[in-house]
Amino acid sequence: MSSLQPFATQWCLKTKDVGMKKLISLFVIICLINTAFQCETPALIEPGDTDTCNNTDWIKTIIANAKASGNKGEVIQFDYNGEKVFSINTCLDCADTMTEVYNCAGETKCQFGGIAGLNTCPDFADHATNKKIIWSN
């Protein structure tokens, strides 16, 4: 019987090793699936939200178009030069993408980046305050 004990011990260790490998593999697969199907951060703009603007339909349209494109994007609200503004980038992972800053009426206030390297508001980084992420994916 004593000759069977080392064999049983080795078999048991191998079985535990195989079980642990399966468990780790299962864990990795679950993590990958979870990452692939994560939900987007919902739009935080609600109708009548007094912290933003009276009419945010134009922002909602931009967000819907960004979602449909499948690109990563973001909408960030700031206070800049006495008004609420929205920094919008609808393609964060795209080379030479343009970030535009709009006021509540949807009028362009600033533009940053692009192939030309625009910066129409060089003081934006110094004077934009109260950053609030409105949407990102």
C-alpha positions, -999 to +999 in steps of 0.1 A: +000+000+000+028+024+007+039+021-029+004+034-040+006+064-018+031+084-039+012+075-070-021+087-054-004+119-042+010+127-077-024+119-093-042+141-068-017+170-074-020+167-112-058+167-108-057+198-087-034+215-112-057+207-141-087+219-121-069+252-112-059+257-148-095+253-158-107+276-131-082+303-142-091+298-178-128+302-170-121+334-150-101+349-179-129+341-203-155+356-180-134+388-177-130+391-215-167+386-221-175+412-194-151+437-210-165+431-245-201+437-235-198+465-210-226+490-212-218+526-221-220+553-195-255+567-200-261+603-211-264+624-179-285+651-196-321+651-185-349+672-199-351+705-180-317+700-163-311+735-150-274+728-144-269+725-181-291+743-206-328+747-214-326+728-247-301+699-250-316+682-280-287+691-302-263+675-277-284+644-276-283+642-314-245+645-313-243+617-287-267+595-307-246+599-338-214+592-319-229+560-305-240+549-339-205+555-353-190+530-328-162+554-319-152+564-284-164+599-276-171+623-247-191+654-239-178+675-210-195+705-195-174+735-183-180+771-172-160+793-195-160+831-198-193+833-178-213+807-197-219+769-197-200+753-226-196+717-238-164+702-250-173+675-276-150+649-291-169+622-310-138+602-319-113+599-291-092+572-307-090+588-341-059+605-353-062+643-360-097+644-345-113+678-337-126+687-303-152+715-305-166+736-277-202+748-280-223+771-259-259+762-248-273+774-281-251+749-300-229+777-314-192+768-318-170+787-293-137+770-297-119+743-318-089+722-308-069+697-328-076+684-362-051+679-390-044+717-389-037+717-352-063+744-344-065+761-311-090+790-313-092+794-275-057+793-262-069+803-227-094+775-224-073+752-202-066+781-178-102+795-176-125+765-180-138+755-146-164+731-130-157+702-153-186+677-154-186+646-176-220+646-194-214+615-215-186+591-224-183+556-238 
